[in-house]
Amino acid sequence: MSTSRLRARCPSATVLGVGFVRGRTLRFHKRGMDGTGKANAFATHDHSDILWGVIYETLLSEKEELDRCESLGVGYEHATVEVHVENRTVTTFLYQAITDRIDDSLVPADWYHDHVIKGAIEHGLPTEYHAMIASVVPHRSPPIKDAIGNR
């Protein structure tokens, strides 16, 4: 959700809005290449579950790099979703974990967890959503550079 993190991958990224998807929830159970949990827009199909997020618009020419950073086809796959933004619905895609990359015993690294919290605060997501993210206890790790992406 962090604009600066996305713009490092897609310089043209522009925020179109903040919204939510029903029937999904945020989990940190996607196995990353570093062995820690990465975010997943997990489909629960329960209408009471809500996933908050940010809709960005980028140049199509930047999508290949974003897909590479997000490990498309290896760790994540695209899913088409309906995002409720103010008084309208926007159809877009998100990255969801490939089923065999999910491990519910995982937790995020502290640096990664911080990116997610900062993005939620930056975009004014509901306070209770910040609290839910903050309630996840991350794995303390030495500082690293995330130069190759989210993997």
VMD Tcl script that builds the backbone (N, CA, C; Angstrom):
set m [mol new atoms 453]
animate dup $m
set s [atomselect $m all]
$s set {name element resname resid chain x y z} {
  {N N MET 1 A 0.809 -1.209 0.000}
  {CA C MET 1 A 0.000 0.000 0.000}
  {C C MET 1 A 0.847 1.265 0.000}
  {N N SER 2 A 2.071 1.134 0.346}
  {CA C SER 2 A 2.958 2.293 0.424}
  {C C SER 2 A 3.229 2.865 -0.969}
  {N N THR 3 A 2.918 4.130 -1.151}
  {CA C THR 3 A 3.124 4.772 -2.449}
  {C C THR 3 A 4.596 4.800 -2.826}
  {N N SER 4 A 5.470 5.132 -1.894}
  {CA C SER 4 A 6.900 5.200 -2.231}
  {C C SER 4 A 7.430 3.826 -2.632}
  {N N ARG 5 A 6.975 2.784 -1.962}
  {CA C ARG 5 A 7.415 1.421 -2.300}
  {C C ARG 5 A 6.949 1.044 -3.706}
  {N N LEU 6 A 5.704 1.360 -4.039}
  {CA C LEU 6 A 5.200 1.046 -5.375}
  {C C LEU 6 A 5.892 1.890 -6.440}
  {N N ARG 7 A 6.111 3.162 -6.154}
  {CA C ARG 7 A 6.764 4.032 -7.149}
  {C C ARG 7 A 8.208 3.627 -7.421}
  {N N ALA 8 A 8.846 2.932 -6.503}
  {CA C ALA 8 A 10.190 2.411 -6.767}
  {C C ALA 8 A 10.142 1.360 -7.869}
  {N N ARG 9 A 8.986 0.741 -8.027}
  {CA C ARG 9 A 8.796 -0.292 -9.053}
  {C C ARG 9 A 8.068 0.253 -10.280}
  {N N CYS 10 A 7.146 1.164 -10.041}
  {CA C CYS 10 A 6.309 1.749 -11.093}
  {C C CYS 10 A 6.277 3.263 -10.886}
  {N N PRO 11 A 7.229 3.989 -11.466}
  {CA C PRO 11 A 7.323 5.432 -11.219}
  {C C PRO 11 A 6.067 6.221 -11.565}
  {N N SER 12 A 5.246 5.713 -12.468}
  {CA C SER 12 A 4.041 6.450 -12.867}
  {C C SER 12 A 2.870 6.266 -11.907}
  {N N ALA 13 A 2.998 5.425 -10.888}
  {CA C ALA 13 A 1.880 5.076 -10.010}
  {C C ALA 13 A 1.190 6.314 -9.446}
  {N N THR 14 A -0.119 6.355 -9.638}
  {CA C THR 14 A -0.965 7.435 -9.154}
  {C C THR 14 A -2.116 6.819 -8.357}
  {N N VAL 15 A -2.394 7.360 -7.189}
  {CA C VAL 15 A -3.494 6.862 -6.368}
  {C C VAL 15 A -4.820 7.266 -6.997}
  {N N LEU 16 A -5.697 6.266 -7.225}
  {CA C LEU 16 A -7.042 6.537 -7.734}
  {C C LEU 16 A -8.073 6.541 -6.610}
  {N N GLY 17 A -7.748 5.860 -5.527}
  {CA C GLY 17 A -8.690 5.838 -4.424}
  {C C GLY 17 A -8.353 4.776 -3.402}
  {N N VAL 18 A -9.025 4.867 -2.278}
  {CA C VAL 18 A -8.913 3.902 -1.191}
  {C C VAL 18 A -10.261 3.218 -1.087}
  {N N GLY 19 A -10.239 1.917 -0.924}
  {CA C GLY 19 A -11.500 1.197 -0.858}
  {C C GLY 19 A -11.345 -0.168 -0.219}
  {N N PHE 20 A -12.404 -0.961 -0.333}
  {CA C PHE 20 A -12.390 -2.286 0.275}
  {C C PHE 20 A -13.042 -3.301 -0.648}
  {N N VAL 21 A -12.666 -4.557 -0.413}
  {CA C VAL 21 A -13.211 -5.702 -1.123}
  {C C VAL 21 A -13.863 -6.596 -0.080}
  {N N ARG 22 A -15.067 -7.049 -0.351}
  {CA C ARG 22 A -15.744 -7.981 0.555}
  {C C ARG 22 A -15.335 -9.416 0.216}
  {N N GLY 23 A -15.322 -10.259 1.251}
  {CA C GLY 23 A -15.018 -11.669 1.038}
  {C C GLY 23 A -13.538 -11.995 0.990}
  {N N ARG 24 A -12.714 -11.042 1.446}
  {CA C ARG 24 A -11.263 -11.249 1.518}
  {C C ARG 24 A -10.761 -10.665 2.833}
  {N N THR 25 A -9.602 -11.142 3.246}
  {CA C THR 25 A -8.981 -10.631 4.448}
  {C C THR 25 A -7.465 -10.608 4.269}
  {N N LEU 26 A -6.809 -9.732 5.000}
  {CA C LEU 26 A -5.357 -9.636 4.942}
  {C C LEU 26 A -4.749 -10.701 5.839}
  {N N ARG 27 A -3.866 -11.494 5.254}
  {CA C ARG 27 A -3.111 -12.486 6.015}
  {C C ARG 27 A -1.646 -12.364 5.615}
  {N N PHE 28 A -0.773 -12.723 6.516}
  {CA C PHE 28 A 0.673 -12.710 6.253}
  {C C PHE 28 A 1.172 -14.150 6.169}
  {N N HIS 29 A 0.555 -14.942 5.327}
  {CA C HIS 29 A 0.863 -16.369 5.276}
  {C C HIS 29 A 1.410 -16.852 3.927}
  {N N LYS 30 A 1.737 -15.925 3.054}
  {CA C LYS 30 A 2.344 -16.302 1.778}
  {C C LYS 30 A 3.847 -16.454 2.017}
  {N N ARG 31 A 4.382 -17.623 1.723}
  {CA C ARG 31 A 5.795 -17.905 1.964}
  {C C ARG 31 A 6.663 -17.110 1.002}
  {N N GLY 32 A 7.480 -16.218 1.558}
  {CA C GLY 32 A 8.395 -15.421 0.761}
  {C C GLY 32 A 9.695 -16.162 0.517}
  {N N MET 33 A 10.474 -15.652 -0.409}
  {CA C MET 33 A 11.756 -16.294 -0.720}
  {C C MET 33 A 12.710 -16.244 0.469}
  {N N ASP 34 A 12.472 -15.309 1.395}
  {CA C ASP 34 A 13.315 -15.216 2.597}
  {C C ASP 34 A 12.777 -16.067 3.747}
  {N N GLY 35 A 11.694 -16.810 3.502}
  {CA C GLY 35 A 11.130 -17.698 4.512}
  {C C GLY 35 A 10.139 -17.047 5.456}
  {N N THR 36 A 9.894 -15.739 5.303}
  {CA C THR 36 A 8.933 -15.055 6.167}
  {C C THR 36 A 7.591 -14.906 5.450}
  {N N GLY 37 A 6.578 -14.511 6.208}
  {CA C GLY 37 A 5.246 -14.339 5.662}
  {C C GLY 37 A 5.091 -13.014 4.929}
  {N N LYS 38 A 4.528 -13.074 3.754}
  {CA C LYS 38 A 4.207 -11.876 2.968}
  {C C LYS 38 A 2.691 -11.729 2.925}
  {N N ALA 39 A 2.243 -10.532 2.596}
  {CA C ALA 39 A 0.812 -10.230 2.597}
  {C C ALA 39 A 0.079 -11.016 1.523}
  {N N ASN 40 A -1.123 -11.402 1.859}
  {CA C ASN 40 A -2.005 -12.071 0.918}
  {C C ASN 40 A -3.413 -11.520 1.082}
  {N N ALA 41 A -4.039 -11.226 -0.047}
  {CA C ALA 41 A -5.441 -10.809 -0.076}
  {C C ALA 41 A -6.275 -12.085 -0.127}
  {N N PHE 42 A -6.334 -12.776 0.997}
  {CA C PHE 42 A -6.902 -14.122 1.075}
  {C C PHE 42 A -8.416 -14.120 0.859}
  {N N ALA 43 A -8.865 -14.941 -0.080}
  {CA C ALA 43 A -10.293 -15.054 -0.384}
  {C C ALA 43 A -10.956 -15.988 0.621}
  {N N THR 44 A -11.848 -15.432 1.438}
  {CA C THR 44 A -12.603 -16.224 2.414}
  {C C THR 44 A -14.010 -16.522 1.906}
  {N N HIS 45 A -14.490 -15.716 0.994}
  {CA C HIS 45 A -15.846 -15.809 0.437}
  {C C HIS 45 A -16.911 -15.534 1.502}
  {N N ASP 46 A -16.492 -14.984 2.625}
  {CA C ASP 46 A -17.407 -14.580 3.691}
  {C C ASP 46 A -17.648 -13.082 3.514}
  {N N HIS 47 A -18.882 -12.708 3.192}
  {CA C HIS 47 A -19.228 -11.318 2.882}
  {C C HIS 47 A -18.928 -10.352 4.033}
  {N N SER 48 A -18.805 -10.878 5.256}
  {CA C SER 48 A -18.509 -9.997 6.388}
  {C C SER 48 A -17.013 -9.676 6.500}
  {N N ASP 49 A -16.166 -10.423 5.800}
  {CA C ASP 49 A -14.728 -10.130 5.795}
  {C C ASP 49 A -14.440 -8.987 4.828}
  {N N ILE 50 A -13.590 -8.068 5.265}
  {CA C ILE 50 A -13.275 -6.885 4.448}
  {C C ILE 50 A -11.762 -6.708 4.366}
  {N N LEU 51 A -11.291 -6.527 3.149}
  {CA C LEU 51 A -9.888 -6.236 2.865}
  {C C LEU 51 A -9.814 -4.796 2.382}
  {N N TRP 52 A -9.095 -3.952 3.108}
  {CA C TRP 52 A -8.899 -2.562 2.701}
  {C C TRP 52 A -7.642 -2.448 1.857}
  {N N GLY 53 A -7.649 -1.490 0.950}
  {CA C GLY 53 A -6.464 -1.280 0.139}
  {C C GLY 53 A -6.540 -0.003 -0.666}
  {N N VAL 54 A -5.576 0.151 -1.544}
  {CA C VAL 54 A -5.421 1.350 -2.362}
  {C C VAL 54 A -5.436 0.939 -3.826}
  {N N ILE 55 A -6.158 1.688 -4.642}
  {CA C ILE 55 A -6.162 1.452 -6.085}
  {C C ILE 55 A -5.195 2.438 -6.717}
  {N N TYR 56 A -4.279 1.888 -7.497}
  {CA C TYR 56 A -3.301 2.697 -8.222}
  {C C TYR 56 A -3.503 2.525 -9.713}
  {N N GLU 57 A -3.135 3.552 -10.446}
  {CA C GLU 57 A -3.066 3.468 -11.900}
  {C C GLU 57 A -1.596 3.631 -12.277}
  {N N THR 58 A -1.125 2.773 -13.191}
  {CA C THR 58 A 0.256 2.853 -13.662}
  {C C THR 58 A 0.263 2.704 -15.179}
  {N N LEU 59 A 1.379 3.020 -15.762}
  {CA C LEU 59 A 1.551 2.788 -17.192}
  {C C LEU 59 A 1.599 1.283 -17.447}
  {N N LEU 60 A 0.958 0.854 -18.509}
  {CA C LEU 60 A 0.964 -0.554 -18.868}
  {C C LEU 60 A 2.392 -1.060 -19.075}
  {N N SER 61 A 3.260 -0.191 -19.559}
  {CA C SER 61 A 4.655 -0.575 -19.804}
  {C C SER 61 A 5.403 -0.934 -18.514}
  {N N GLU 62 A 4.873 -0.552 -17.345}
  {CA C GLU 62 A 5.510 -0.865 -16.061}
  {C C GLU 62 A 4.981 -2.154 -15.435}
  {N N LYS 63 A 3.934 -2.707 -16.000}
  {CA C LYS 63 A 3.301 -3.891 -15.399}
  {C C LYS 63 A 4.228 -5.103 -15.381}
  {N N GLU 64 A 5.013 -5.291 -16.417}
  {CA C GLU 64 A 5.912 -6.444 -16.459}
  {C C GLU 64 A 6.894 -6.414 -15.279}
  {N N GLU 65 A 7.447 -5.236 -14.977}
  {CA C GLU 65 A 8.364 -5.110 -13.845}
  {C C GLU 65 A 7.640 -5.351 -12.521}
  {N N LEU 66 A 6.432 -4.828 -12.389}
  {CA C LEU 66 A 5.659 -5.052 -11.168}
  {C C LEU 66 A 5.359 -6.538 -10.995}
  {N N ASP 67 A 4.935 -7.197 -12.072}
  {CA C ASP 67 A 4.661 -8.633 -12.009}
  {C C ASP 67 A 5.913 -9.409 -11.593}
  {N N ARG 68 A 7.074 -9.014 -12.083}
  {CA C ARG 68 A 8.325 -9.669 -11.711}
  {C C ARG 68 A 8.595 -9.467 -10.220}
  {N N CYS 69 A 8.439 -8.240 -9.749}
  {CA C CYS 69 A 8.672 -7.948 -8.324}
  {C C CYS 69 A 7.702 -8.706 -7.428}
  {N N GLU 70 A 6.498 -8.907 -7.899}
  {CA C GLU 70 A 5.480 -9.605 -7.111}
  {C C GLU 70 A 5.518 -11.118 -7.315}
  {N N SER 71 A 6.511 -11.605 -8.058}
  {CA C SER 71 A 6.671 -13.049 -8.303}
  {C C SER 71 A 5.431 -13.666 -8.940}
  {N N LEU 72 A 4.865 -12.968 -9.928}
  {CA C LEU 72 A 3.684 -13.481 -10.619}
  {C C LEU 72 A 3.991 -14.840 -11.237}
  {N N GLY 73 A 3.116 -15.787 -10.970}
  {CA C GLY 73 A 3.272 -17.130 -11.505}
  {C C GLY 73 A 4.111 -18.040 -10.632}
  {N N VAL 74 A 4.821 -17.472 -9.672}
  {CA C VAL 74 A 5.670 -18.257 -8.769}
  {C C VAL 74 A 5.123 -18.166 -7.340}
  {N N GLY 75 A 4.825 -16.950 -6.911}
  {CA C GLY 75 A 4.310 -16.746 -5.556}
  {C C GLY 75 A 2.893 -16.205 -5.532}
  {N N TYR 76 A 2.598 -15.362 -6.510}
  {CA C TYR 76 A 1.278 -14.738 -6.587}
  {C C TYR 76 A 0.666 -14.968 -7.955}
  {N N GLU 77 A -0.654 -14.781 -8.002}
  {CA C GLU 77 A -1.411 -14.793 -9.252}
  {C C GLU 77 A -2.368 -13.607 -9.223}
  {N N HIS 78 A -2.858 -13.207 -10.386}
  {CA C HIS 78 A -3.829 -12.116 -10.454}
  {C C HIS 78 A -5.217 -12.630 -10.085}
  {N N ALA 79 A -6.010 -11.778 -9.470}
  {CA C ALA 79 A -7.419 -12.057 -9.212}
  {C C ALA 79 A -8.192 -10.773 -9.508}
  {N N THR 80 A -9.263 -10.882 -10.246}
  {CA C THR 80 A -10.121 -9.735 -10.541}
  {C C THR 80 A -11.066 -9.527 -9.362}
  {N N VAL 81 A -11.178 -8.271 -8.924}
  {CA C VAL 81 A -12.014 -7.943 -7.768}
  {C C VAL 81 A -12.829 -6.685 -8.031}
  {N N GLU 82 A -13.893 -6.551 -7.272}
  {CA C GLU 82 A -14.731 -5.352 -7.261}
  {C C GLU 82 A -14.382 -4.586 -5.985}
  {N N VAL 83 A -13.834 -3.383 -6.147}
  {CA C VAL 83 A -13.433 -2.567 -5.003}
  {C C VAL 83 A -14.475 -1.478 -4.785}
  {N N HIS 84 A -14.953 -1.380 -3.560}
  {CA C HIS 84 A -15.921 -0.344 -3.185}
  {C C HIS 84 A -15.145 0.900 -2.777}
  {N N VAL 85 A -15.281 1.953 -3.584}
  {CA C VAL 85 A -14.580 3.217 -3.362}
  {C C VAL 85 A -15.637 4.310 -3.277}
  {N N GLU 86 A -15.793 4.874 -2.078}
  {CA C GLU 86 A -16.804 5.906 -1.835}
  {C C GLU 86 A -18.152 5.429 -2.353}
  {N N ASN 87 A -18.726 6.078 -3.357}
  {CA C ASN 87 A -20.065 5.717 -3.835}
  {C C ASN 87 A -20.039 4.986 -5.174}
  {N N ARG 88 A -18.924 4.318 -5.479}
  {CA C ARG 88 A -18.824 3.597 -6.744}
  {C C ARG 88 A -18.075 2.284 -6.538}
  {N N THR 89 A -18.146 1.440 -7.551}
  {CA C THR 89 A -17.422 0.174 -7.537}
  {C C THR 89 A -16.463 0.176 -8.714}
  {N N VAL 90 A -15.222 -0.221 -8.457}
  {CA C VAL 90 A -14.182 -0.243 -9.477}
  {C C VAL 90 A -13.726 -1.688 -9.661}
  {N N THR 91 A -13.702 -2.159 -10.900}
  {CA C THR 91 A -13.175 -3.491 -11.192}
  {C C THR 91 A -11.693 -3.360 -11.499}
  {N N THR 92 A -10.882 -4.138 -10.802}
  {CA C THR 92 A -9.435 -4.102 -10.985}
  {C C THR 92 A -8.871 -5.474 -10.639}
  {N N PHE 93 A -7.564 -5.566 -10.560}
  {CA C PHE 93 A -6.958 -6.831 -10.144}
  {C C PHE 93 A -6.086 -6.599 -8.920}
  {N N LEU 94 A -5.829 -7.694 -8.225}
  {CA C LEU 94 A -4.882 -7.686 -7.122}
  {C C LEU 94 A -4.032 -8.941 -7.235}
  {N N TYR 95 A -2.995 -8.995 -6.426}
  {CA C TYR 95 A -2.146 -10.171 -6.366}
  {C C TYR 95 A -2.589 -11.005 -5.168}
  {N N GLN 96 A -2.872 -12.294 -5.411}
  {CA C GLN 96 A -3.199 -13.201 -4.320}
  {C C GLN 96 A -2.217 -14.366 -4.355}
  {N N ALA 97 A -1.943 -14.907 -3.188}
  {CA C ALA 97 A -0.971 -15.989 -3.083}
  {C C ALA 97 A -1.450 -17.229 -3.816}
  {N N ILE 98 A -0.526 -17.878 -4.497}
  {CA C ILE 98 A -0.801 -19.189 -5.088}
  {C C ILE 98 A -0.958 -20.158 -3.922}
  {N N THR 99 A -1.961 -21.005 -3.988}
  {CA C THR 99 A -2.332 -21.873 -2.873}
  {C C THR 99 A -1.165 -22.641 -2.272}
  {N N ASP 100 A -0.283 -23.194 -3.095}
  {CA C ASP 100 A 0.810 -23.994 -2.526}
  {C C ASP 100 A 1.918 -23.151 -1.895}
  {N N ARG 101 A 1.779 -21.827 -1.923}
  {CA C ARG 101 A 2.738 -20.928 -1.263}
  {C C ARG 101 A 2.214 -20.446 0.092}
  {N N ILE 102 A 1.040 -20.921 0.509}
  {CA C ILE 102 A 0.431 -20.495 1.772}
  {C C ILE 102 A 0.868 -21.405 2.908}
  {N N ASP 103 A 1.283 -20.777 4.007}
  {CA C ASP 103 A 1.687 -21.496 5.217}
  {C C ASP 103 A 1.219 -20.647 6.398}
  {N N ASP 104 A 0.181 -21.108 7.076}
  {CA C ASP 104 A -0.421 -20.331 8.165}
  {C C ASP 104 A 0.471 -20.191 9.396}
  {N N SER 105 A 1.610 -20.866 9.429}
  {CA C SER 105 A 2.520 -20.730 10.572}
  {C C SER 105 A 3.471 -19.547 10.410}
  {N N LEU 106 A 3.475 -18.907 9.248}
  {CA C LEU 106 A 4.426 -17.826 8.979}
  {C C LEU 106 A 4.003 -16.503 9.610}
  {N N VAL 107 A 5.002 -15.656 9.860}
  {CA C VAL 107 A 4.778 -14.270 10.274}
  {C C VAL 107 A 5.681 -13.385 9.416}
  {N N PRO 108 A 5.307 -12.128 9.257}
  {CA C PRO 108 A 6.144 -11.238 8.439}
  {C C PRO 108 A 7.402 -10.797 9.173}
  {N N ALA 109 A 8.403 -10.425 8.400}
  {CA C ALA 109 A 9.588 -9.781 8.972}
  {C C ALA 109 A 9.173 -8.388 9.436}
  {N N ASP 110 A 9.854 -7.872 10.439}
  {CA C ASP 110 A 9.479 -6.568 10.986}
  {C C ASP 110 A 9.550 -5.452 9.947}
  {N N TRP 111 A 10.568 -5.448 9.069}
  {CA C TRP 111 A 10.695 -4.399 8.064}
  {C C TRP 111 A 9.531 -4.446 7.073}
  {N N TYR 112 A 9.063 -5.638 6.745}
  {CA C TYR 112 A 7.949 -5.807 5.806}
  {C C TYR 112 A 6.639 -5.380 6.474}
  {N N HIS 113 A 6.455 -5.808 7.702}
  {CA C HIS 113 A 5.279 -5.438 8.496}
  {C C HIS 113 A 5.173 -3.916 8.594}
  {N N ASP 114 A 6.319 -3.253 8.809}
  {CA C ASP 114 A 6.343 -1.790 8.880}
  {C C ASP 114 A 5.869 -1.150 7.572}
  {N N HIS 115 A 6.263 -1.719 6.423}
  {CA C HIS 115 A 5.802 -1.188 5.129}
  {C C HIS 115 A 4.271 -1.216 5.047}
  {N N VAL 116 A 3.687 -2.319 5.490}
  {CA C VAL 116 A 2.227 -2.472 5.414}
  {C C VAL 116 A 1.538 -1.470 6.336}
  {N N ILE 117 A 2.023 -1.345 7.549}
  {CA C ILE 117 A 1.430 -0.387 8.498}
  {C C ILE 117 A 1.574 1.041 7.975}
  {N N LYS 118 A 2.754 1.394 7.484}
  {CA C LYS 118 A 2.964 2.748 6.961}
  {C C LYS 118 A 2.019 3.042 5.797}
  {N N GLY 119 A 1.798 2.071 4.937}
  {CA C GLY 119 A 0.867 2.262 3.826}
  {C C GLY 119 A -0.558 2.475 4.308}
  {N N ALA 120 A -0.963 1.731 5.324}
  {CA C ALA 120 A -2.314 1.882 5.878}
  {C C ALA 120 A -2.497 3.267 6.487}
  {N N ILE 121 A -1.481 3.749 7.194}
  {CA C ILE 121 A -1.543 5.082 7.797}
  {C C ILE 121 A -1.509 6.155 6.719}
  {N N GLU 122 A -0.585 6.002 5.755}
  {CA C GLU 122 A -0.452 6.977 4.666}
  {C C GLU 122 A -1.772 7.234 3.953}
  {N N HIS 123 A -2.557 6.181 3.757}
  {CA C HIS 123 A -3.782 6.308 2.967}
  {C C HIS 123 A -5.043 6.429 3.810}
  {N N GLY 124 A -4.878 6.566 5.111}
  {CA C GLY 124 A -6.022 6.830 5.985}
  {C C GLY 124 A -7.002 5.676 6.106}
  {N N LEU 125 A -6.498 4.450 6.068}
  {CA C LEU 125 A -7.381 3.312 6.277}
  {C C LEU 125 A -7.952 3.381 7.683}
  {N N PRO 126 A -9.080 2.732 7.917}
  {CA C PRO 126 A -9.722 2.818 9.237}
  {C C PRO 126 A -8.775 2.431 10.385}
  {N N THR 127 A -8.916 3.126 11.503}
  {CA C THR 127 A -8.070 2.910 12.672}
  {C C THR 127 A -8.109 1.454 13.128}
  {N N GLU 128 A -9.281 0.835 13.092}
  {CA C GLU 128 A -9.376 -0.559 13.528}
  {C C GLU 128 A -8.614 -1.490 12.584}
  {N N TYR 129 A -8.457 -1.078 11.322}
  {CA C TYR 129 A -7.674 -1.870 10.376}
  {C C TYR 129 A -6.186 -1.761 10.712}
  {N N HIS 130 A -5.732 -0.544 11.068}
  {CA C HIS 130 A -4.341 -0.366 11.536}
  {C C HIS 130 A -4.094 -1.272 12.740}
  {N N ALA 131 A -5.043 -1.284 13.664}
  {CA C ALA 131 A -4.903 -2.076 14.885}
  {C C ALA 131 A -4.810 -3.563 14.564}
  {N N MET 132 A -5.600 -4.017 13.594}
  {CA C MET 132 A -5.561 -5.419 13.203}
  {C C MET 132 A -4.180 -5.766 12.636}
  {N N ILE 133 A -3.638 -4.896 11.789}
  {CA C ILE 133 A -2.311 -5.140 11.215}
  {C C ILE 133 A -1.255 -5.120 12.325}
  {N N ALA 134 A -1.352 -4.131 13.200}
  {CA C ALA 134 A -0.381 -3.995 14.294}
  {C C ALA 134 A -0.434 -5.168 15.256}
  {N N SER 135 A -1.568 -5.854 15.344}
  {CA C SER 135 A -1.694 -6.984 16.268}
  {C C SER 135 A -0.900 -8.208 15.815}
  {N N VAL 136 A -0.478 -8.219 14.566}
  {CA C VAL 136 A 0.363 -9.313 14.063}
  {C C VAL 136 A 1.773 -9.074 14.592}
  {N N VAL 137 A 2.301 -10.056 15.292}
  {CA C VAL 137 A 3.639 -9.925 15.863}
  {C C VAL 137 A 4.650 -10.376 14.814}
  {N N PRO 138 A 5.472 -9.436 14.327}
  {CA C PRO 138 A 6.427 -9.791 13.274}
  {C C PRO 138 A 7.674 -10.482 13.822}
  {N N HIS 139 A 8.385 -11.100 12.898}
  {CA C HIS 139 A 9.694 -11.704 13.199}
  {C C HIS 139 A 10.733 -10.591 13.169}
  {N N ARG 140 A 11.528 -10.475 14.217}
  {CA C ARG 140 A 12.587 -9.468 14.246}
  {C C ARG 140 A 13.734 -9.944 13.386}
  {N N SER 141 A 14.135 -9.090 12.465}
  {CA C SER 141 A 15.208 -9.474 11.552}
  {C C SER 141 A 16.191 -8.330 11.398}
  {N N PRO 142 A 17.407 -8.662 10.967}
  {CA C PRO 142 A 18.359 -7.582 10.707}
  {C C PRO 142 A 17.881 -6.753 9.525}
  {N N PRO 143 A 18.209 -5.476 9.467}
  {CA C PRO 143 A 17.767 -4.630 8.356}
  {C C PRO 143 A 18.302 -5.168 7.032}
  {N N ILE 144 A 17.429 -5.165 6.015}
  {CA C ILE 144 A 17.836 -5.591 4.673}
  {C C ILE 144 A 17.291 -4.621 3.661}
  {N N LYS 145 A 17.871 -4.630 2.506}
  {CA C LYS 145 A 17.364 -3.844 1.390}
  {C C LYS 145 A 16.416 -4.715 0.611}
  {N N ASP 146 A 15.248 -4.207 0.281}
  {CA C ASP 146 A 14.260 -4.938 -0.490}
  {C C ASP 146 A 14.347 -4.526 -1.949}
  {N N ALA 147 A 15.502 -4.661 -2.539}
  {CA C ALA 147 A 15.750 -4.172 -3.886}
  {C C ALA 147 A 15.133 -5.033 -4.963}
  {N N ILE 148 A 14.899 -6.311 -4.696}
  {CA C ILE 148 A 14.378 -7.170 -5.751}
  {C C ILE 148 A 12.886 -7.415 -5.618}
  {N N GLY 149 A 12.256 -6.816 -4.684}
  {CA C GLY 149 A 10.804 -6.953 -4.602}
  {C C GLY 149 A 10.340 -7.696 -3.376}
  {N N ASN 150 A 9.122 -8.080 -3.446}
  {CA C ASN 150 A 8.323 -8.593 -2.375}
  {C C ASN 150 A 8.510 -10.094 -2.160}
  {N N ARG 151 A 8.973 -10.784 -3.041}
  {CA C ARG 151 A 9.070 -12.222 -3.187}
  {C C ARG 151 A 8.944 -12.961 -1.900}
}
mol reanalyze $m
mol bondsrecalc $m
mol representation Tube
mol addrep $m
